[in-house]
Amino acid sequence: MKGFSSRLAERTPMNKMFTSIGVMQLVESGKLSLTDKLSDFIDESWLSKEISKKIQIQI
């Protein structure tokens, strides 16, 4: 019988694919750019601007 961690590891590639498809659909619709910074989409109550400005959306 497989444990939770091994089942989770099997699903990870599929989750990445769905995330990538969703991001690319937002790019196609003009709502997102692959050069956008995370700070454009979240506020400082969740993550400081210093950190979020360094994170770029990429696939």
Secondary structure, DSSP 8 states (H G I E B T S, - for coil): ---HHHHHHHHHHHHHHHHHHHHHHHHHTTS--TT-BGGGTS-TTTS-HHHHTT-B---
